[in-house]
């Protein structure tokens, strides 16, 4: 058997600790499967005395991860620090520059510097593996980099954030508000104290940018993603979706169109019959449409120490076997410039919820505005409040919720029509708009 592969782990949080424990627990099995023993020889973290459930005294200790990347006697540098600048970026660059292989779970780093780091890796004949950076324990990076080589990919999409999926699942199952679900997710540790990065779609966008590059051979372009979070989703939308045969999911979608590559992150109504609609709780799912293989869907845990560590060790195992794959599936120099597409014709149309004043002619005004914008309505549902509720408020002009479902149309047409409707004074508040995605 070849000489043991020496690993340095930078960052001993939940994931880093799990990586060390996994390599120790399954060391014999890993050596048998890869033909080479793998051993952790160096670590770096903020505190040397913190109780992590592992004995750090048996490793070479570095208080500075950059110094470990530059000086440690290691074959693989595992970066689990996080962040797109500072120590994470500097240490990864330092390791690659000296020809040390890198394994990272850092989606933000790759979304910002992925192409540049790929060039550094290629120049120094080093691997840069990052399975854990997208969808945790799901092997989607390997699938796109290797298994889909013989396919022309037309679309990749999925549920890429467990926090948002948990919140939307709970809102539907228990009929409770977004705010209450978020508070519950924070209590359970599914959401951060400051959940903005998750619930506004940023986390999903970083992951989608990486998948887009792998799927379509373009340079990573995380600044060109249309993004909406889930903070505007109300229980009324969840209930309406259920009655109409849909579920609401926060999706990241990248799709080739006639005008370029479209990248978008937003709440989406998906048919209950689709595979993606069945993904609940903190699970993630990623679907890929290939011209020869058709659609494949991968489902699994998108976060958590053990699931993420599983992907990190899978990347280490590839290096132990001697498997070397181009960082972004092709030479960095061959990646095409990203060409942003105009928001396409959404085949499933749009869901629109309006709070309409109960006045003569209000519905006719709305229908006229839609018709003038060239928008055809598939259905109109008025969810009228009970008469006694209106009378109790002594308001005969009480706004009534109205649901519109459109046939396929353009993003521009919808937004222009809603702007006109708002200007007519027939609705009481900003309309709610959710895209409907046709899925298998």
Residue pairs with C-beta under 8 A, 6 or more apart in sequence:
1 31
1 35
1 36
1 37
2 35
2 36
3 36
4 36
4 37
4 38
4 39
5 36
5 37
5 38
5 39
5 75
5 76
5 316
5 319
5 320
6 39
6 41
6 42
6 73
6 74
6 75
6 76
7 23
7 38
7 39
7 40
7 41
7 42
7 74
7 75
7 76
7 78
7 316
8 40
8 41
8 42
8 43
8 44
8 60
8 62
8 68
8 69
8 72
8 74
8 76
8 77
8 78
9 16
9 19
9 20
9 40
9 42
9 43
9 44
9 78
9 80
10 16
10 43
10 44
10 45
10 62
10 65
10 68
10 69
10 77
10 78
10 79
10 80
10 81
10 87
10 91
11 44
11 45
11 65
11 78
11 79
11 80
11 81
11 82
12 20
12 43
12 44
12 45
12 50
12 52
12 54
12 56
12 80
13 80
14 304
14 305
15 80
15 105
15 132
15 305
15 308
15 309
15 312
16 43
16 45
16 78
16 80
17 52
17 53
17 54
17 305
18 305
18 306
18 308
18 309
19 40
19 78
19 80
19 309
19 312
19 313
20 40
20 43
20 54
21 53
21 54
21 309
22 306
22 309
22 310
22 313
23 30
23 38
23 39
23 40
23 313
23 316
24 40
24 54
26 313
27 37
27 38
27 39
30 37
30 38
30 313
30 317
30 320
31 37
31 38
33 317
34 317
34 320
34 321
35 320
35 321
36 320
36 321
38 316
38 317
38 320
40 59
41 59
41 60
41 72
41 73
41 74
42 59
42 60
42 61
42 62
42 68
42 72
42 73
42 74
43 56
43 59
43 60
43 61
43 62
43 68
44 61
44 62
44 63
44 64
44 65
44 68
45 56
46 63
48 56
48 61
48 63
60 68
60 72
60 73
62 68
62 71
62 72
64 87
65 79
65 81
65 87
65 88
65 91
66 87
66 90
66 91
66 94
68 74
68 77
68 91
69 77
69 90
69 91
69 92
69 94
69 95
69 98
69 100
70 94
70 95
70 98
74 100
75 100
75 101
75 319
76 100
76 101
76 102
76 103
76 316
76 319
77 91
77 92
77 95
77 100
77 101
77 102
77 103
78 102
78 103
78 104
78 312
78 316
79 88
79 91
79 92
79 95
79 102
79 103
79 104
79 105
79 106
79 109
80 104
80 105
80 106
80 312
81 87
81 88
81 91
81 106
82 88
82 106
82 108
83 89
83 106
83 108
83 109
84 106
84 108
84 109
84 111
84 112
84 113
85 112
88 104
88 106
88 109
89 109
89 113
92 102
92 104
92 106
92 109
92 117
92 128
93 117
93 120
95 101
95 102
95 126
96 102
96 117
96 120
96 121
96 124
96 126
96 128
97 120
97 124
98 124
99 124
99 125
99 126
100 126
101 126
101 127
101 128
101 129
101 319
102 121
102 126
102 127
102 128
102 129
103 127
103 129
103 130
103 132
103 312
103 315
103 316
103 319
104 110
104 128
104 129
104 130
104 132
104 133
105 130
105 132
105 133
105 308
105 311
105 312
106 130
106 133
107 130
107 133
107 134
107 203
107 206
107 207
107 210
108 206
109 117
110 117
110 130
110 133
110 206
110 210
110 220
111 205
111 206
111 207
111 209
111 210
111 220
111 222
112 222
114 210
114 213
114 220
114 327
114 328
115 213
115 219
115 220
115 328
115 332
115 335
117 128
117 327
118 128
118 326
118 327
118 328
118 332
119 332
119 333
120 126
121 127
121 128
121 327
122 326
122 327
122 331
122 332
127 318
127 319
127 324
127 325
127 327
128 327
129 141
129 315
129 316
129 318
129 319
129 325
130 141
130 210
130 315
131 139
131 140
131 141
131 142
131 311
131 312
131 314
131 315
132 308
132 309
132 311
132 312
132 315
133 141
133 207
133 210
134 140
134 141
134 160
134 207
134 210
134 211
134 286
135 158
135 160
135 207
135 284
135 286
135 298
135 300
135 302
136 162
136 284
136 300
136 301
136 302
136 303
136 304
136 307
136 308
136 311
137 300
137 301
137 302
137 304
137 306
137 307
137 308
137 310
137 311
138 284
138 285
138 286
138 298
138 299
138 300
138 301
138 302
138 311
139 298
139 311
139 314
140 158
140 211
140 286
140 288
140 298
141 210
141 214
142 314
143 288
143 296
143 298
144 153
144 156
144 211
144 214
144 215
144 288
144 329
145 214
145 325
145 326
145 328
145 329
146 325
148 215
148 288
148 290
148 293
149 329
150 292
151 290
151 291
151 292
151 293
152 290
152 291
152 292
153 215
153 216
153 256
153 288
153 289
153 290
153 291
154 255
154 256
154 289
154 290
154 291
155 253
155 254
155 255
155 256
155 287
155 288
155 289
156 211
156 212
156 215
156 253
156 254
156 255
156 286
156 287
156 288
156 289
157 251
157 252
157 253
157 254
157 255
157 276
157 286
157 287
157 437
158 251
158 252
158 276
158 284
158 285
158 286
158 287
159 165
159 249
159 250
159 251
159 276
159 279
159 283
159 284
159 285
159 286
159 302
160 203
160 204
160 207
160 208
160 252
160 284
160 286
160 302
161 198
161 201
161 203
161 204
161 207
161 250
161 284
161 302
162 190
162 281
162 282
162 283
162 284
162 301
162 302
162 303
163 185
163 190
163 191
163 195
163 198
163 199
163 203
163 282
164 198
164 199
164 204
164 229
164 230
164 250
165 249
165 250
165 279
165 280
165 281
165 282
165 283
165 284
166 181
166 185
166 190
166 191
166 281
166 282
167 178
167 181
167 182
167 185
167 191
167 199
167 230
168 230
168 233
168 238
168 247
168 248
168 249
168 250
168 267
169 280
169 281
170 176
170 181
170 184
170 185
171 177
171 178
171 181
171 233
171 235
171 238
172 238
172 242
172 247
172 248
174 181
175 235
175 238
175 239
176 235
177 234
177 235
178 230
178 231
178 233
178 234
182 191
182 195
182 199
185 191
185 195
186 192
186 193
186 195
190 282
191 198
191 199
192 198
196 202
197 203
199 229
199 230
199 231
200 227
200 229
200 231
201 227
201 228
201 229
201 230
201 250
201 265
201 266
202 227
204 250
204 252
204 265
205 222
205 225
205 227
205 252
205 263
205 265
206 222
207 252
208 225
208 252
208 253
208 254
208 263
208 265
209 220
209 221
209 222
209 225
209 263
210 220
211 252
211 254
211 286
212 218
212 220
212 221
212 254
212 261
212 263
212 338
213 219
213 220
213 328
213 329
213 335
214 328
214 329
215 254
215 288
216 254
216 256
216 261
216 336
217 328
217 329
217 330
217 334
217 335
217 336
218 261
218 335
218 336
218 337
218 338
218 339
219 335
219 336
219 337
219 338
220 328
220 338
221 263
221 338
221 340
224 263
224 338
224 340
225 263
225 264
225 265
226 262
226 263
226 264
226 265
226 266
226 343
227 264
227 265
227 266
228 265
228 266
228 267
229 250
229 267
230 250
230 267
232 267
232 432
233 248
233 267
233 434
234 432
236 353
236 383
236 401
237 248
237 351
237 353
237 432
237 434
238 248
240 351
240 353
240 381
240 383
240 403
241 247
241 248
241 269
241 351
241 434
244 269
244 351
244 381
244 403
244 405
245 271
245 272
246 269
246 270
246 271
246 272
246 277
246 351
246 436
247 269
247 270
247 272
247 277
248 267
248 268
248 269
248 270
248 434
249 267
249 268
249 270
249 276
249 277
249 279
250 265
250 266
250 267
250 268
251 265
251 266
251 267
251 268
251 270
251 276
251 437
252 263
252 264
252 265
253 262
253 263
253 264
253 265
253 268
253 437
254 261
254 262
254 263
255 261
255 262
255 341
255 344
256 262
257 341
257 342
257 344
258 341
259 339
259 341
259 342
259 344
260 338
260 339
260 340
260 341
260 342
261 338
261 339
261 340
261 341
262 340
262 341
262 342
262 343
262 344
263 340
264 343
266 434
266 435
267 434
267 435
268 434
268 435
268 436
268 437
269 348
269 351
269 434
269 435
269 436
269 437
270 276
270 277
270 436
270 437
270 439
271 277
271 438
271 439
274 439
274 440
275 285
275 287
275 297
275 439
275 440
276 285
276 287
276 297
276 439
277 439
279 285
279 299
282 301
282 302
282 303
282 304
283 299
283 300
283 301
283 302
284 299
284 300
284 301
284 302
284 303
285 297
285 298
285 299
285 300
286 297
286 298
287 295
287 296
287 297
287 298
287 439
288 295
288 296
289 295
290 296
295 440
300 307
301 307
318 325
328 335
343 410
343 411
343 412
344 410
345 408
345 409
345 410
346 408
346 409
346 411
346 435
346 436
346 437
347 408
347 437
347 438
348 408
348 435
348 436
348 437
348 438
349 378
349 405
349 406
349 407
349 408
349 409
349 436
350 404
350 405
350 406
350 409
350 414
350 433
350 434
350 435
350 436
351 403
351 404
351 405
351 432
351 433
351 434
351 435
351 436
352 403
352 404
352 405
352 406
352 414
352 418
352 431
352 432
352 433
353 401
353 402
353 403
353 404
353 431
353 432
354 366
354 401
354 402
354 403
354 404
354 421
354 427
354 431
354 432
355 399
355 400
355 401
355 402
355 427
355 428
355 429
356 362
356 363
356 366
356 382
356 399
356 400
356 401
356 402
356 426
356 427
356 428
357 397
357 399
357 400
357 425
357 426
357 427
357 428
358 390
358 396
358 397
358 398
358 399
358 400
359 397
359 426
362 426
363 380
363 402
365 421
365 424
365 426
366 402
366 404
366 421
366 426
366 427
367 377
367 380
369 417
369 420
369 421
369 424
370 376
370 377
370 404
370 406
370 417
372 417
372 420
373 409
373 413
373 414
373 416
373 417
373 420
374 409
374 413
375 406
375 407
375 409
375 413
375 414
375 417
376 406
376 407
376 409
377 404
377 405
377 406
377 407
378 405
378 406
378 407
379 403
379 404
379 405
380 402
380 403
380 404
380 405
381 402
381 403
381 405
382 400
382 401
382 402
382 403
383 400
383 401
383 402
383 403
384 400
385 398
385 400
389 398
390 396
390 398
399 427
399 428
399 429
405 436
406 414
414 433
415 433
418 431
418 433
421 427
421 431
422 430
422 431
